[in-house]
Amino acid sequence: MDIAEDAAIVAAKKKLRRIMQARRKLLPKDTRFLKSRLIIERLTRESVFVAAKSIMLYASLPYEVQLFPLIEECRVMKKRLALPIIVGQGEMWAARLNAIEELVPDAYGMLSANRTNVVPLDPKELDLIIVPGVAFNLNGDRLGLSGGYYDRFLPKAPNACRVALTFDFQILDAVPVSPHDVPVDMLISETRTIYVKDGRILD
């Protein structure tokens, strides 16, 4: 990829990210919580979730699919939970989470594991990772929040199924991608579940 092509992809990502973040904010709060509940119900019926012993997810922002009910459900089911924590420039760990009360705001204003009491998990022990994004396509490509933290982290967790929990309108025909972008294996929205492997939709 030459410099001009790379710059064009970066610009396209920035534009789409701005559009999709604005669309998420237009979703009424009650609708967002209802759709989030339907999405979580779909996830918890999946065999990959039922079988998973160690799950990494994230503390959702106000306009994202709401994951706090999922955190509580995982705790009830005695699953080992981890949340991302930024530990350096471009570097992220999976930090053990025992209770929501342990979460604290990080440098970006997002809730994260407490840096003063971090118990890191080996990424190879993770069975399932809930991967954030503002837009996805049917091949599992994702547009993240920028920074590339998940693109660097996911290859370290080869045993984990990568799942995106997303609203229907965030699944597009195409999203701009770079060679280093890591796709997900499954997309779950309020109305459908899409299985992907190596960039191909599975039956």
Disulfide bonds with the S-S distance in Angstrom:
none
